[in-house]
Amino acid sequence: MKNIQAAKQQNRMFLPCLFKENMIDCRQMDTVSLNNLVFSNTKNGSVELDASTLAGLKKMPVDIFDNVYVGDVKPHALILCVDVRGFSNFLCSHDEEAVFSLITSFTSNFLSCVNQFGYGCSYYKLLGDGALVIWDDTTPTTLGEAIMVFQTYTEFLAEELFRPYPELGLGGALVMEKVYKYEISAEASALKYRDYVGYGINLACRLQGLAGKSELIINKKLADLNAFTTVIKDTPALVEEAKQLKGVFEEDKTPLHFYASANPANTFGL
């Protein structure tokens, strides 16, 4: 978690990153250089993608159809769901130019943040003014990445992108739960679609709605690892709101654990 200051010094935004043998190579480059790196035109006019680009596609909802179908159960997946607080009111009070400018900067910088600090993730998907990032297993490394992504981007938004709009902020939830990973084909277009379903997805999406600006809620299973110090919030209004969550087990409705910091005495290895 020492890279927060470095991230904020990259021209006030995150840089595109390239995967090289499990190392992250971050650099500035123009569009032509980037295209030449990623795409190579063969003599027959087809387009080939380099290995790093193909690896990146494995983490996205749409991939190249390769006759391989996935149907996996991930019993201890780590799911991060984030969403912008105050965005609905922002839409009502600003013109389309301001909206387009904000949302394109928000999403592009978020993807770059994930590529830099969450490069071990298995999947990510944009959800309008929010996003979903999934790691197929919960380990000290994946936990560290998830917290780094949330903290770094929350800080970046507060100090840079959302500075003119103090009513905006990022809230989220991080849960450890079972999910199902699957793929379906769209053979006519030579593409396939990848997604996750399961209680863990629903839980993360529901809990994040209870988090305020710069707050991260974690579920009971994750709290029980004792990897983090947490603050339990039980105000009547929050408890009542939690009770109304659909498709959520009672043990995940109360108490609500809010992330505070890594636990110095944790035995999980974080």
Backbone as CSV, one residue per row, in Angstrom:
resi,resn,N_x,N_y,N_z,CA_x,CA_y,CA_z,C_x,C_y,C_z
1,MET,0.819,-1.200,0.000,0.000,0.000,0.000,0.860,1.260,0.000
2,LYS,2.052,1.128,-0.538,2.968,2.259,-0.585,2.886,2.998,-1.916
3,ASN,2.003,2.554,-2.822,1.987,3.117,-4.158,0.977,4.230,-4.354
4,ILE,0.272,4.627,-3.291,-0.761,5.638,-3.441,-0.170,6.957,-3.916
5,GLN,0.928,7.388,-3.285,1.531,8.654,-3.684,2.061,8.591,-5.105
6,ALA,2.603,7.441,-5.499,3.124,7.306,-6.865,2.010,7.448,-7.878
7,ALA,0.858,6.881,-7.573,-0.265,6.946,-8.509,-0.721,8.378,-8.725
8,LYS,-0.679,9.185,-7.682,-1.182,10.548,-7.787,-0.212,11.461,-8.532
9,GLN,0.984,10.998,-8.810,1.977,11.834,-9.467,2.047,11.578,-10.965
10,GLN,1.214,10.665,-11.472,1.265,10.328,-12.884,0.347,11.264,-13.675
11,ASN,0.758,12.535,-13.802,-0.020,13.524,-14.534,-1.459,13.607,-14.054
12,ARG,-1.668,13.416,-12.743,-2.986,13.514,-12.121,-3.970,12.486,-12.674
13,MET,-3.463,11.430,-13.239,-4.327,10.343,-13.668,-3.503,9.064,-13.708
14,PHE,-4.164,7.938,-13.901,-3.475,6.657,-13.929,-3.016,6.351,-15.350
15,LEU,-1.867,5.679,-15.462,-1.304,5.363,-16.765,-1.751,3.991,-17.233
16,PRO,-1.867,3.792,-18.573,-2.146,2.445,-19.057,-0.991,1.522,-18.719
17,CYS,-1.301,0.284,-18.339,-0.279,-0.662,-17.925,-0.241,-1.862,-18.842
18,LEU,0.938,-2.424,-19.003,1.133,-3.586,-19.847,1.598,-4.752,-18.992
19,PHE,1.077,-5.953,-19.276,1.439,-7.132,-18.513,2.645,-7.800,-19.175
20,LYS,3.680,-8.025,-18.386,4.868,-8.689,-18.910,5.398,-9.667,-17.880
21,GLU,5.106,-10.950,-18.113,5.629,-12.007,-17.255,5.396,-11.691,-15.783
22,ASN,4.133,-11.417,-15.469,3.710,-11.146,-14.087,4.271,-9.851,-13.518
23,MET,4.884,-9.044,-14.371,5.365,-7.744,-13.935,4.485,-6.676,-14.573
24,ILE,4.364,-5.548,-13.935,3.578,-4.462,-14.486,4.521,-3.395,-15.014
25,ASP,4.347,-3.083,-16.289,5.173,-2.078,-16.938,4.275,-0.901,-17.293
26,CYS,4.379,0.212,-16.545,3.530,1.371,-16.767,4.336,2.435,-17.497
27,ARG,3.759,2.939,-18.553,4.485,3.937,-19.318,3.499,4.828,-20.051
28,GLN,3.955,6.000,-20.452,3.161,6.883,-21.272,3.505,6.612,-22.727
29,MET,2.474,6.571,-23.582,2.729,6.391,-24.996,1.579,6.993,-25.785
30,ASP,1.870,7.414,-27.025,0.808,7.966,-27.846,-0.023,6.839,-28.453
31,THR,-1.106,7.220,-29.134,-2.036,6.227,-29.675,-1.381,5.338,-30.712
32,VAL,-0.559,5.904,-31.560,0.097,5.111,-32.601,1.009,4.054,-31.984
33,SER,1.799,4.461,-30.993,2.704,3.519,-30.344,1.943,2.404,-29.657
34,LEU,0.826,2.786,-29.006,0.025,1.790,-28.306,-0.590,0.797,-29.289
35,ASN,-1.126,1.295,-30.403,-1.706,0.403,-31.405,-0.670,-0.523,-32.005
36,ASN,0.529,0.000,-32.273,1.580,-0.835,-32.828,2.002,-1.926,-31.865
37,LEU,1.927,-1.630,-30.561,2.313,-2.606,-29.556,1.279,-3.717,-29.436
38,VAL,0.004,-3.335,-29.460,-1.072,-4.289,-29.207,-1.481,-5.051,-30.455
39,PHE,-1.541,-4.368,-31.609,-2.037,-4.991,-32.828,-0.903,-5.193,-33.828
40,SER,-0.936,-6.315,-34.500,0.010,-6.565,-35.586,-0.780,-7.042,-36.791
41,ASN,-0.627,-6.369,-37.917,-1.364,-6.711,-39.129,-0.609,-7.772,-39.924
42,THR,-1.264,-8.884,-40.137,-0.637,-9.939,-40.919,-0.849,-9.681,-42.398
43,LYS,-0.174,-10.446,-43.244,-0.223,-10.220,-44.680,-1.613,-10.432,-45.259
44,ASN,-2.380,-11.337,-44.661,-3.719,-11.608,-45.198,-4.765,-10.622,-44.694
45,GLY,-4.325,-9.604,-43.975,-5.251,-8.574,-43.542,-5.908,-8.818,-42.205
46,SER,-5.684,-9.971,-41.600,-6.274,-10.246,-40.298,-5.486,-9.517,-39.215
47,VAL,-6.079,-9.447,-38.042,-5.450,-8.747,-36.928,-5.119,-9.740,-35.835
48,GLU,-3.888,-9.709,-35.357,-3.460,-10.572,-34.277,-3.235,-9.738,-33.023
49,LEU,-3.582,-10.312,-31.882,-3.371,-9.635,-30.609,-2.173,-10.235,-29.901
50,ASP,-1.385,-9.387,-29.250,-0.226,-9.921,-28.550,-0.656,-10.611,-27.248
51,ALA,0.269,-11.296,-26.611,-0.048,-12.130,-25.449,-0.611,-11.322,-24.291
52,SER,-0.088,-10.105,-24.082,-0.563,-9.302,-22.960,-2.008,-8.854,-23.180
53,THR,-2.351,-8.545,-24.429,-3.720,-8.154,-24.732,-4.670,-9.324,-24.557
54,LEU,-4.256,-10.494,-25.015,-5.077,-11.691,-24.836,-5.295,-11.984,-23.358
55,ALA,-4.256,-11.793,-22.555,-4.394,-12.020,-21.115,-5.391,-11.043,-20.514
56,GLY,-5.383,-9.801,-21.000,-6.327,-8.814,-20.520,-7.762,-9.161,-20.877
57,LEU,-7.960,-9.751,-22.071,-9.305,-10.137,-22.492,-9.912,-11.179,-21.563
58,LYS,-9.073,-12.007,-20.949,-9.574,-13.051,-20.044,-10.238,-12.469,-18.807
59,LYS,-10.047,-11.185,-18.566,-10.626,-10.541,-17.385,-11.841,-9.689,-17.736
60,MET,-12.232,-9.690,-19.000,-13.310,-8.820,-19.447,-14.557,-9.624,-19.785
61,PRO,-15.728,-8.974,-19.820,-16.971,-9.691,-20.116,-17.005,-10.321,-21.501
62,VAL,-16.371,-9.682,-22.498,-16.392,-10.199,-23.866,-15.005,-10.671,-24.247
63,ASP,-14.944,-11.872,-24.827,-13.662,-12.466,-25.184,-13.790,-13.083,-26.572
64,ILE,-12.698,-13.551,-27.104,-12.683,-14.213,-28.403,-13.158,-15.651,-28.247
65,PHE,-14.093,-16.069,-29.075,-14.625,-17.419,-28.994,-13.539,-18.429,-29.396
66,ASP,-13.290,-19.411,-28.499,-12.214,-20.368,-28.739,-12.650,-21.819,-28.502
67,ASN,-13.968,-22.056,-28.528,-14.516,-23.405,-28.315,-14.296,-23.933,-26.904
68,VAL,-13.855,-23.076,-25.996,-13.673,-23.471,-24.602,-14.748,-22.792,-23.766
69,TYR,-15.519,-23.592,-23.047,-16.583,-23.049,-22.209,-16.194,-23.207,-20.741
70,VAL,-16.542,-22.212,-19.967,-16.209,-22.220,-18.549,-17.485,-22.368,-17.735
71,GLY,-17.435,-23.244,-16.727,-18.509,-23.386,-15.761,-17.887,-23.774,-14.439
72,ASP,-17.398,-22.802,-13.700,-16.628,-23.061,-12.482,-17.333,-22.504,-11.247
73,VAL,-17.152,-23.186,-10.140,-17.609,-22.689,-8.844,-16.396,-22.132,-8.103
74,LYS,-16.515,-20.917,-7.630,-15.447,-20.269,-6.872,-15.956,-20.075,-5.437
75,PRO,-15.630,-21.000,-4.524,-16.226,-20.956,-3.176,-15.757,-19.797,-2.311
76,HIS,-14.564,-19.264,-2.585,-14.029,-18.186,-1.744,-13.597,-16.995,-2.595
77,ALA,-14.458,-16.614,-3.514,-14.145,-15.473,-4.372,-14.174,-14.177,-3.564
78,LEU,-13.448,-13.194,-4.066,-13.407,-11.874,-3.448,-14.037,-10.896,-4.429
79,ILE,-15.101,-10.219,-3.986,-15.867,-9.349,-4.882,-15.864,-7.927,-4.357
80,LEU,-15.419,-7.004,-5.192,-15.431,-5.580,-4.858,-16.455,-4.887,-5.739
81,CYS,-17.433,-4.237,-5.124,-18.438,-3.472,-5.861,-18.382,-2.029,-5.396
82,VAL,-18.223,-1.102,-6.332,-18.134,0.315,-5.984,-19.159,1.105,-6.784
83,ASP,-19.542,2.250,-6.253,-20.557,3.074,-6.901,-20.369,4.524,-6.456
84,VAL,-20.681,5.453,-7.348,-20.528,6.872,-7.038,-21.724,7.356,-6.233
85,ARG,-21.470,7.989,-5.120,-22.512,8.589,-4.317,-22.841,9.982,-4.854
86,GLY,-24.134,10.262,-4.984,-24.569,11.575,-5.442,-24.650,11.724,-6.946
87,PHE,-24.465,10.635,-7.689,-24.412,10.759,-9.147,-25.780,11.068,-9.749
88,SER,-26.851,10.526,-9.184,-28.198,10.798,-9.723,-28.520,12.287,-9.653
89,ASN,-28.206,12.907,-8.539,-28.430,14.356,-8.413,-27.519,15.133,-9.354
90,PHE,-26.305,14.618,-9.553,-25.370,15.259,-10.478,-25.948,15.276,-11.892
91,LEU,-26.583,14.170,-12.297,-27.184,14.094,-13.623,-28.275,15.141,-13.804
92,CYS,-29.018,15.383,-12.745,-30.141,16.322,-12.817,-29.701,17.778,-12.815
93,SER,-28.517,18.045,-12.341,-28.096,19.434,-12.152,-26.970,19.884,-13.078
94,HIS,-26.540,19.003,-14.013,-25.460,19.375,-14.923,-25.832,19.011,-16.356
95,ASP,-25.233,19.718,-17.311,-25.544,19.449,-18.715,-24.770,18.239,-19.214
96,GLU,-25.073,17.847,-20.451,-24.481,16.613,-20.991,-22.974,16.687,-21.134
97,GLU,-22.448,17.879,-21.396,-20.995,18.009,-21.532,-20.292,17.669,-20.225
98,ALA,-20.815,18.175,-19.115,-20.231,17.893,-17.808,-20.383,16.419,-17.455
99,VAL,-21.537,15.842,-17.790,-21.779,14.428,-17.485,-20.823,13.538,-18.264
100,PHE,-20.718,13.775,-19.584,-19.817,12.961,-20.395,-18.367,13.087,-19.930
101,SER,-17.960,14.301,-19.624,-16.590,14.531,-19.178,-16.295,13.768,-17.897
102,LEU,-17.214,13.839,-16.948,-16.990,13.182,-15.664,-16.997,11.664,-15.794
103,ILE,-18.000,11.111,-16.471,-18.143,9.656,-16.496,-17.039,9.000,-17.325
104,THR,-16.592,9.646,-18.397,-15.509,9.059,-19.179,-14.192,9.093,-18.401
105,SER,-13.962,10.192,-17.676,-12.753,10.265,-16.854,-12.821,9.270,-15.700
106,PHE,-13.993,9.150,-15.094,-14.161,8.220,-13.981,-13.894,6.783,-14.419
107,THR,-14.505,6.356,-15.515,-14.374,4.964,-15.928,-12.990,4.640,-16.476
108,SER,-12.437,5.523,-17.289,-11.124,5.236,-17.864,-10.044,5.195,-16.792
109,ASN,-10.111,6.118,-15.841,-9.126,6.111,-14.765,-9.324,4.930,-13.823
110,PHE,-10.576,4.516,-13.629,-10.808,3.351,-12.777,-10.206,2.090,-13.399
111,LEU,-10.403,1.905,-14.694,-9.836,0.727,-15.352,-8.311,0.741,-15.270
112,SER,-7.719,1.905,-15.430,-6.264,1.999,-15.309,-5.810,1.710,-13.889
113,CYS,-6.596,2.150,-12.904,-6.275,1.877,-11.500,-6.316,0.378,-11.236
114,VAL,-7.337,-0.304,-11.755,-7.430,-1.756,-11.589,-6.246,-2.451,-12.255
115,ASN,-5.880,-2.004,-13.444,-4.757,-2.630,-14.143,-3.439,-2.440,-13.412
116,GLN,-3.314,-1.345,-12.661,-2.073,-1.101,-11.933,-2.041,-1.794,-10.575
117,PHE,-3.144,-1.696,-9.842,-3.127,-2.160,-8.455,-3.935,-3.432,-8.218
118,GLY,-4.787,-3.794,-9.174,-5.554,-5.025,-9.041,-5.260,-5.988,-10.158
119,TYR,-3.989,-6.030,-10.596,-3.641,-6.800,-11.801,-3.780,-8.299,-11.621
120,GLY,-3.995,-8.764,-10.386,-4.225,-10.191,-10.190,-5.692,-10.558,-10.230
121,CYS,-6.563,-9.598,-10.541,-7.998,-9.880,-10.557,-8.350,-10.825,-11.695
122,SER,-9.500,-11.463,-11.559,-9.957,-12.424,-12.560,-10.957,-11.821,-13.533
123,TYR,-11.570,-10.696,-13.142,-12.679,-10.160,-13.940,-12.980,-8.744,-13.488
124,TYR,-13.373,-7.897,-14.428,-13.892,-6.591,-14.051,-14.933,-6.147,-15.069
125,LYS,-15.901,-5.398,-14.583,-16.994,-4.941,-15.439,-17.466,-3.579,-14.964
126,LEU,-17.642,-2.666,-15.909,-18.186,-1.349,-15.590,-19.697,-1.451,-15.428
127,LEU,-20.232,-0.700,-14.470,-21.670,-0.697,-14.198,-22.172,0.749,-14.170
128,GLY,-22.038,1.438,-15.288,-22.450,2.845,-15.334,-21.525,3.693,-14.486
129,ASP,-22.050,4.233,-13.375,-21.220,5.037,-12.478,-20.637,4.172,-11.363
130,GLY,-20.584,2.883,-11.594,-19.981,1.950,-10.639,-19.184,0.886,-11.374
131,ALA,-18.708,-0.102,-10.620,-17.912,-1.164,-11.234,-17.879,-2.377,-10.317
132,LEU,-17.572,-3.512,-10.929,-17.448,-4.782,-10.219,-16.080,-5.369,-10.555
133,VAL,-15.333,-5.744,-9.523,-14.026,-6.387,-9.722,-14.023,-7.679,-8.906
134,ILE,-13.595,-8.778,-9.539,-13.644,-10.080,-8.875,-12.280,-10.762,-8.934
135,TRP,-11.888,-11.315,-7.806,-10.734,-12.198,-7.714,-11.282,-13.591,-7.401
136,ASP,-10.812,-14.618,-8.104,-11.391,-15.950,-7.972,-11.122,-16.604,-6.623
137,ASP,-10.171,-16.089,-5.875,-9.871,-16.645,-4.560,-9.480,-15.529,-3.600
138,THR,-9.684,-15.764,-2.331,-9.309,-14.791,-1.295,-7.986,-15.203,-0.676
139,THR,-6.959,-14.419,-0.902,-5.618,-14.666,-0.379,-5.076,-13.342,0.167
140,PRO,-3.967,-13.376,0.899,-3.372,-12.103,1.328,-3.084,-11.164,0.160
141,THR,-2.657,-11.731,-0.964,-2.347,-10.904,-2.131,-3.595,-10.260,-2.709
142,THR,-4.665,-11.055,-2.905,-5.876,-10.493,-3.500,-6.562,-9.500,-2.561
143,LEU,-6.518,-9.769,-1.260,-7.072,-8.814,-0.307,-6.324,-7.480,-0.370
144,GLY,-5.009,-7.568,-0.428,-4.204,-6.351,-0.521,-4.511,-5.565,-1.781
145,GLU,-4.713,-6.280,-2.899,-5.028,-5.608,-4.153,-6.388,-4.917,-4.080
146,ALA,-7.379,-5.617,-3.535,-8.725,-5.042,-3.455,-8.746,-3.766,-2.619
147,ILE,-8.088,-3.807,-1.470,-8.031,-2.627,-0.614,-7.258,-1.509,-1.294
148,MET,-6.179,-1.860,-1.971,-5.388,-0.853,-2.671,-6.202,-0.163,-3.764
149,VAL,-6.952,-0.942,-4.527,-7.781,-0.353,-5.585,-8.780,0.624,-4.987
150,PHE,-9.472,0.193,-3.938,-10.496,1.069,-3.353,-9.877,2.314,-2.724
151,GLN,-8.861,2.148,-1.921,-8.269,3.296,-1.232,-7.620,4.272,-2.209
152,THR,-6.874,3.741,-3.158,-6.177,4.601,-4.105,-7.154,5.392,-4.947
153,TYR,-8.189,4.719,-5.436,-9.118,5.428,-6.313,-10.007,6.389,-5.536
154,THR,-10.386,6.023,-4.339,-11.171,6.935,-3.503,-10.391,8.212,-3.231
155,GLU,-9.124,8.061,-2.937,-8.280,9.220,-2.660,-8.082,10.068,-3.910
156,PHE,-7.872,9.409,-5.035,-7.710,10.123,-6.310,-8.969,10.940,-6.636
157,LEU,-10.129,10.339,-6.453,-11.379,11.039,-6.756,-11.558,12.261,-5.858
158,ALA,-11.310,12.079,-4.567,-11.509,13.173,-3.621,-10.562,14.335,-3.890
159,GLU,-9.317,14.014,-4.260,-8.309,15.055,-4.416,-8.222,15.616,-5.827
160,GLU,-8.740,14.867,-6.802,-8.591,15.307,-8.185,-9.927,15.400,-8.923
161,LEU,-10.459,14.271,-9.341,-11.602,14.269,-10.257,-12.870,14.862,-9.651
162,PHE,-13.132,14.563,-8.382,-14.359,15.050,-7.746,-14.155,16.343,-6.959
163,ARG,-12.991,16.933,-7.059,-12.735,18.152,-6.283,-13.732,19.266,-6.604
164,PRO,-14.113,19.461,-7.889,-15.108,20.514,-8.173,-16.520,20.123,-7.748
165,TYR,-16.723,18.861,-7.383,-18.057,18.369,-7.045,-18.007,17.662,-5.691
166,PRO,-17.953,18.416,-4.608,-17.814,17.813,-3.270,-18.994,16.938,-2.863
167,GLU,-20.101,17.046,-3.592,-21.248,16.204,-3.274,-21.055,14.766,-3.747
168,LEU,-20.056,14.536,-4.588,-19.791,13.199,-5.121,-18.754,12.468,-4.276
169,GLY,-18.822,11.164,-4.270,-17.843,10.342,-3.560,-18.031,8.887,-3.949
170,LEU,-17.091,8.059,-3.542,-17.143,6.640,-3.875,-17.438,5.824,-2.629
171,GLY,-18.410,4.935,-2.733,-18.706,3.987,-1.665,-18.611,2.581,-2.215
172,GLY,-18.438,1.592,-1.335,-18.302,0.244,-1.865,-18.469,-0.836,-0.821
173,ALA,-18.407,-2.068,-1.301,-18.460,-3.244,-0.435,-17.460,-4.264,-0.961
174,LEU,-16.850,-4.978,-0.024,-15.904,-6.042,-0.360,-16.350,-7.288,0.390
175,VAL,-16.632,-8.358,-0.344,-17.144,-9.563,0.299,-16.376,-10.793,-0.164
176,MET,-16.313,-11.775,0.721,-15.763,-13.089,0.389,-16.939,-14.055,0.374
177,GLU,-17.229,-14.638,-0.791,-18.391,-15.503,-0.917,-18.265,-16.413,-2.141
178,LYS,-19.204,-17.330,-2.239,-19.258,-18.245,-3.377,-19.872,-17.545,-4.594
179,VAL,-19.264,-17.772,-5.759,-19.841,-17.297,-7.015,-19.688,-18.393,-8.065
180,TYR,-20.438,-18.234,-9.149,-20.383,-19.170,-10.273,-19.921,-18.414,-11.508
181,LYS,-18.851,-18.913,-12.091,-18.282,-18.285,-13.278,-18.686,-19.091,-14.505
182,TYR,-19.219,-18.414,-15.525,-19.677,-19.136,-16.706,-19.408,-18.330,-17.971
183,GLU,-19.456,-19.014,-19.095,-19.316,-18.377,-20.405,-20.384,-18.916,-21.347
184,ILE,-20.875,-18.044,-22.218,-21.774,-18.463,-23.283,-21.185,-17.999,-24.604
185,SER,-21.541,-18.673,-25.659,-20.931,-18.357,-26.948,-21.829,-17.462,-27.784
186,ALA,-21.186,-16.688,-28.630,-21.861,-15.948,-29.691,-21.077,-16.255,-30.954
187,GLU,-21.217,-17.496,-31.413,-20.327,-18.024,-32.450,-20.389,-17.237,-33.751
188,ALA,-21.543,-16.679,-34.071,-21.669,-15.954,-35.332,-20.721,-14.760,-35.396
189,SER,-20.451,-14.172,-34.240,-19.556,-13.017,-34.204,-18.157,-13.396,-33.750
190,ALA,-17.915,-14.689,-33.554,-16.612,-15.195,-33.100,-16.258,-14.646,-31.724
191,LEU,-17.278,-14.361,-30.908,-17.064,-13.850,-29.567,-17.777,-14.728,-28.551
192,LYS,-17.397,-14.569,-27.291,-18.112,-15.224,-26.209,-18.257,-14.239,-25.058
193,TYR,-19.274,-14.476,-24.238,-19.574,-13.582,-23.133,-19.302,-14.297,-21.824
194,ARG,-18.613,-13.624,-20.912,-18.215,-14.202,-19.626,-18.870,-13.415,-18.502
195,ASP,-19.357,-14.132,-17.496,-19.984,-13.425,-16.381,-19.943,-14.283,-15.127
196,TYR,-20.338,-13.686,-14.017,-20.425,-14.360,-12.726,-21.833,-14.165,-12.172
197,VAL,-22.347,-15.175,-11.486,-23.590,-15.055,-10.736,-23.364,-15.693,-9.373
198,GLY,-24.321,-15.498,-8.471,-24.212,-16.122,-7.161,-24.482,-15.156,-6.034
199,TYR,-24.574,-15.712,-4.847,-24.888,-14.912,-3.667,-23.860,-13.808,-3.439
200,GLY,-22.598,-14.103,-3.715,-21.553,-13.111,-3.495,-21.755,-11.847,-4.314
201,ILE,-22.242,-11.993,-5.553,-22.484,-10.827,-6.398,-23.626,-9.996,-5.823
202,ASN,-24.720,-10.673,-5.484,-25.866,-9.968,-4.922,-25.499,-9.266,-3.618
203,LEU,-24.741,-9.964,-2.765,-24.374,-9.399,-1.473,-23.532,-8.136,-1.631
204,ALA,-22.528,-8.194,-2.497,-21.667,-7.026,-2.694,-22.454,-5.841,-3.236
205,CYS,-23.341,-6.098,-4.188,-24.122,-5.019,-4.785,-25.110,-4.424,-3.795
206,ARG,-25.681,-5.273,-2.930,-26.628,-4.771,-1.932,-25.926,-3.974,-0.833
207,LEU,-24.828,-4.535,-0.317,-24.154,-3.872,0.800,-23.546,-2.537,0.397
208,GLN,-23.046,-2.428,-0.827,-22.399,-1.174,-1.208,-23.369,0.004,-1.137
209,GLY,-24.667,-0.279,-1.296,-25.644,0.788,-1.228,-25.782,1.398,0.153
210,LEU,-25.267,0.699,1.172,-25.334,1.203,2.546,-24.098,2.022,2.925
211,ALA,-23.081,1.991,2.094,-21.837,2.697,2.396,-21.926,4.157,1.972
212,GLY,-21.429,5.040,2.811,-21.374,6.451,2.461,-20.124,6.753,1.653
213,LYS,-19.880,8.023,1.411,-18.692,8.430,0.664,-17.426,7.969,1.382
214,SER,-16.535,7.348,0.623,-15.234,6.860,1.113,-15.361,5.706,2.104
215,GLU,-16.533,5.083,2.195,-16.733,3.962,3.104,-16.749,2.643,2.347
216,LEU,-16.181,1.615,3.003,-16.142,0.269,2.435,-16.692,-0.712,3.463
217,ILE,-17.783,-1.372,3.120,-18.377,-2.382,4.001,-17.818,-3.753,3.630
218,ILE,-17.494,-4.560,4.630,-17.067,-5.933,4.374,-18.050,-6.886,5.041
219,ASN,-18.215,-8.075,4.458,-19.200,-9.007,5.009,-18.626,-9.793,6.183
220,LYS,-19.494,-10.527,6.871,-19.118,-11.219,8.097,-18.005,-12.229,7.852
221,LYS,-18.090,-13.005,6.767,-17.063,-14.010,6.500,-15.694,-13.366,6.351
222,LEU,-15.660,-12.224,5.711,-14.385,-11.533,5.536,-13.921,-10.930,6.851
223,ALA,-14.842,-10.388,7.610,-14.489,-9.822,8.916,-13.946,-10.898,9.845
224,ASP,-14.494,-12.108,9.738,-14.072,-13.202,10.619,-12.646,-13.678,10.351
225,LEU,-12.067,-13.290,9.220,-10.667,-13.642,8.949,-9.722,-12.876,9.870
226,ASN,-10.221,-11.797,10.455,-9.427,-10.968,11.366,-8.240,-10.312,10.668
227,ALA,-8.368,-10.150,9.349,-7.305,-9.494,8.598,-7.398,-7.980,8.697
228,PHE,-8.590,-7.478,9.027,-8.826,-6.040,9.094,-9.329,-5.633,10.467
229,THR,-9.096,-4.387,10.796,-9.831,-3.786,11.908,-11.054,-3.119,11.296
230,THR,-12.188,-3.238,11.970,-13.425,-2.712,11.429,-14.156,-1.871,12.470
231,VAL,-15.066,-1.072,11.993,-15.953,-0.289,12.844,-17.370,-0.787,12.588
232,ILE,-18.072,-1.146,13.638,-19.458,-1.595,13.505,-20.380,-0.393,13.675
233,LYS,-21.221,-0.196,12.673,-22.169,0.912,12.729,-23.580,0.343,12.867
234,ASP,-24.321,0.867,13.837,-25.651,0.327,14.109,-26.656,1.424,14.414
235,THR,-26.556,2.528,13.683,-27.554,3.581,13.870,-28.919,3.041,13.454
236,PRO,-29.983,3.490,14.097,-31.317,2.968,13.780,-31.669,3.042,12.296
237,ALA,-31.318,4.155,11.661,-31.653,4.316,10.240,-30.903,3.304,9.379
238,LEU,-29.619,3.095,9.697,-28.814,2.149,8.922,-29.283,0.716,9.150
239,VAL,-29.586,0.379,10.386,-30.078,-0.969,10.702,-31.392,-1.242,9.986
240,GLU,-32.259,-0.262,9.973,-33.551,-0.429,9.301,-33.362,-0.596,7.790
241,GLU,-32.439,0.164,7.230,-32.159,0.049,5.791,-31.585,-1.321,5.463
242,ALA,-30.720,-1.832,6.334,-30.127,-3.151,6.122,-31.184,-4.245,6.175
243,LYS,-32.162,-4.081,7.031,-33.227,-5.079,7.156,-34.025,-5.229,5.861
244,GLN,-34.042,-4.196,5.052,-34.832,-4.214,3.828,-34.090,-4.824,2.639
245,LEU,-32.839,-5.200,2.829,-32.063,-5.769,1.723,-32.669,-7.098,1.282
246,LYS,-32.849,-7.248,-0.011,-33.452,-8.459,-0.564,-32.388,-9.503,-0.886
247,GLY,-32.710,-10.752,-0.602,-31.806,-11.842,-0.953,-30.518,-11.866,-0.153
248,VAL,-30.543,-11.311,1.061,-29.347,-11.254,1.901,-29.634,-11.984,3.210
249,PHE,-28.725,-12.886,3.620,-28.897,-13.608,4.870,-28.853,-12.644,6.052
250,GLU,-29.554,-13.015,7.126,-29.620,-12.151,8.290,-28.243,-11.857,8.879
251,GLU,-27.347,-12.841,8.831,-26.010,-12.638,9.409,-25.213,-11.580,8.665
252,ASP,-25.609,-11.294,7.419,-24.912,-10.270,6.641,-25.598,-8.912,6.727
253,LYS,-26.758,-8.863,7.387,-27.468,-7.591,7.555,-27.043,-6.863,8.821
254,THR,-26.714,-7.621,9.832,-26.307,-7.023,11.101,-25.428,-8.008,11.874
255,PRO,-24.332,-7.516,12.458,-23.864,-6.131,12.412,-23.197,-5.812,11.076
256,LEU,-23.102,-4.531,10.757,-22.442,-4.081,9.544,-21.006,-3.675,9.874
257,HIS,-20.064,-4.316,9.188,-18.636,-4.063,9.430,-18.100,-3.085,8.386
258,PHE,-17.548,-1.975,8.832,-16.941,-0.988,7.938,-15.424,-1.078,8.065
259,TYR,-14.757,-1.200,6.939,-13.289,-1.321,6.930,-12.642,-0.090,7.558
260,ALA,-11.646,-0.330,8.418,-10.883,0.756,9.025,-9.421,0.718,8.593
261,SER,-8.805,-0.461,8.722,-7.394,-0.594,8.357,-7.023,-2.072,8.372
262,ALA,-5.812,-2.370,7.904,-5.298,-3.729,8.047,-4.993,-3.968,9.518
263,ASN,-5.295,-5.147,9.992,-5.060,-5.492,11.384,-3.585,-5.830,11.583
264,PRO,-2.837,-5.040,12.368,-1.408,-5.309,12.558,-1.142,-6.683,13.151
265,ALA,-2.113,-7.223,13.885,-1.928,-8.517,14.548,-2.548,-9.663,13.763
266,ASN,-2.905,-9.422,12.499,-3.593,-10.479,11.746,-2.657,-11.656,11.469
267,THR,-3.221,-12.835,11.439,-2.464,-14.047,11.152,-2.770,-14.572,9.746
268,PHE,-3.525,-13.780,8.982,-3.898,-14.192,7.627,-2.755,-13.983,6.639
269,GLY,-1.827,-13.104,7.001,-0.686,-12.852,6.122,-0.800,-11.580,5.317
270,LEU,-1.768,-10.734,5.647,-1.955,-9.478,4.904,-0.865,-8.477,5.249
